Amino acid sequence: MKQKSVKIGITSLVLVLALGGLLYSTLSEGTEFYKHVDEVMVNPEAWHGKNLQLHGFVVKDSILRKRDSLEYRFKVQSKGAVIDATYTGIVPDTFKDESEVVLKGRLDASGFHVAPNGVMAKCPSKYDAKKGLTGPGA
Amino acid sequence: MASLGSFLLMATLVVSAYAIAASVAGARRGSRSLVESGVGAFYLSAALMTAASAVIIHAFVTDNYSLKYVQHYSDLAQPLFYKITSYWGGLDGSIMFWVFLLALFGSLAVYVNRDRHRELIPYVVAIISAVQVFFLFMMIVHKNPFETFLVQAPADGRGLNPLLQNIYMVVHPPSLYIGFVGMTIPYAFGMAALITGHLDDSWLRAVRRWTMVSWLFLSLGLTLGMIWAYEELGWGGYWGWDPVENAGLLPWFTATAFLHSVIVQERRGMLKVWNVSLVIITFFLTIFGTFMTRSGIVQSVHAFGEDRTLTWMFTVFMAAILLFSFAWVIRRLPLLKPRYDLDSWFSREAAFVANNWILLIAAMLVLFGTMFPTMSEALTGNRLTVGPPFFNRWMAPIGLILLLLTGVAPLLAWRRSSLASLREQFVWPAVFTAVVTVALVGLGVRVWTSGICFALCAFVAATITQEFVRGARVRQEATGTDRLTAGIGLVMRERRRYGGYIVHLGIVLMFLGFAGEGFKTDQQLLLKVGEEATVRHVTVRNNGVKVTEDAQKQMVTGHIAVSENGESRGTMYPARWFYRKHEDQPTTEVAIRRTVAEDLYLVMPAYDVNDQSMSLQVVITPLVNWIWAGFGVLVLGTGIALLPERAFALALGRVPAEASTT
């Protein structure tokens, strides 16, 4: 009986360690920081090159689209802080002036570059707590 | 009407509380009449909830907008059908619907088992009533669907979100709820068995069928959710590891584990503690899932909408469930000793144990990934999120291992497999798999997760076929009929086993579909009117954008001429619909051309009515229909496994041999 519990203990320990190690390694490359625009703009350099999910609101009349292309430029703000953003691709229906968005991408000196399919906009919906996000991946 | 509804909810709360007190007191004092009155009160709670549901449906149908809930989720223009289903369209109503289902199922379960499991019934009633009391309490103090406007009621409602106005969203939530709520029944029986100490296998027999039915509905709910996401959301996929989806998947994993490990307990008297724990965990996860999706603690964009009261109520309730349940498990440990120990790792029970571990690890990983943002924020102050890549990375290998075990387990013997039997069992499936693998390499399948998945699908399909063929051959020799009759007889004789194999076959087909994801093409195009573009073998041509209207909405439709390898395939119509009152939220109407091999999936995210240009998303998703087909097979298999004994005797119409005339 004793021997058996020792065996089980060692097996579990090895499994837990292996799993933990794997988890740690996948997490370190796959995670994204979820930040509001104002939090990032306190010290933007610190966030350069990190995977970010940027939360903010689209600035009114800031959305520009290059003619005959899917290239967008727009500004997002929260609590007065503003970032320029660029994106190429299809935006969800709910992406428009003043809508609340979460953008996946990276920051550098020229602004925030949204990854492909990285625009998620919150619908101003009645369907509050269930599927609040629309757009790719939501 | 509103006050009647509120009154009914309160009455149900009181009656349920009485049911707890009376049945527990009755059981402890051995008073038959007290228990009977508890059971009666329990049935009454179901009747009261039915009445309350009738009241809210009546309010929807008669457009009674003095109720905030009705005003929020319905409007005059809404078709009758959606008015009725708006009952579960929002948070408050969905909780009420939950209680309604629970009271109904609970009553049915108690009624069916009232004689067979008499000693368990009082505690079953008490446990289910306690869950009811929690949800009723929450509704009455915090989320009452019968809340009215204090001032003048609006003349019209705001209307149900157009995204939800389709058949899948009508069927999807209730089937998930049925799955969730149904898991309360096994939990109640499990706890009753723990409390009374009647821990032989009889409680398992009472709940096996319930678990299977709930599992089926859970699977149905998840699949419908996938179809909905695929057809309505217009991003070309069906599973995004969204917290809401994950919430449904968690109890599915543990319930699947339970359905397998229960067989081991029946056959070998092992895994007793494990099985009660799985029942408890599954129930816990259904509550946890409800909490996760309703309180807004998880979704990042919803962080602002966090409902602290709800969070507290649920946290207390969940902690209470865990403490109460596992305290009883620990207390009854001496009664839960296994009859046998594991003899060998090359045995079927060992394969089942492995399958259980992996399902549990899968559940834990999904839970971990879903809760990671919340946990990281609590621990470090930085909200870190993990996305689909994390889940895909982990779940793909886990899925493949499970698929492998699906093939291996039935080939192993109970207790211990001899080398000779291993050889005999594995030869044909292994040969077949090798052939398929060579063919895959020959065909140049580059995506190796998908390649492995195809090979494993071949392996599992081969083992299942082998099981059927061998079984049918034995039966054919024994009964002297033809092969087909023998095969059908075989399935009918051991319905759970062969029904289970058919379920596995469905899973194999679904995995084929999942593997197709590896070969997906997704391209975004900009097309002027008359312009053509080619994506792989598909050529699309913009024939213009047209605007039409009907009573409910305005429709902007793209006319796309499609040809494949130069052969015309007609016109497809991706569209945007603008529902009145929801003009700022157009819905995406995907155009899908389905074939056995692949779907052509067109979305028109943007357009210009003046110059008739559009942006067009062209997605080619290979094998996706196999997922839906596989689910159909899964339903069939589960149905066979669920067939009651009597139906089977009737179906076969067995006549005593001497009565037959030639």
Interface residues (C-beta under 8 A of the other chain):
Chain A: L19 L23 T26 L27 G30 T31 E32 F33 Y34 K35 Q53 H55 D68 S69 L70 G89 I90 V91 P92 D93 T94 K96 E100 V102 K104 N117 M120 K122 C123 P124 S125 K126 Y127 D128 A129 K130 K131 G132 L133 T134 G135 P136 G137 A138
Chain B: H72 Y73 G89 G90 L91 R158 G159 L160 N161 L163 L164 L233 W235 G237 G240 D242 V244 T293 R294 S295 G296 Q299 S300 V301 H302 G305 D307 I361 L365 F368 F372 P373 E377 N382 R383 L384 T385 V386 G387 P388 P389 F390 R393 W394 Q524 L526 K528 R576 D584 Q585 P586 T587 T588 V603 P605 A606 S613 S615 Q617
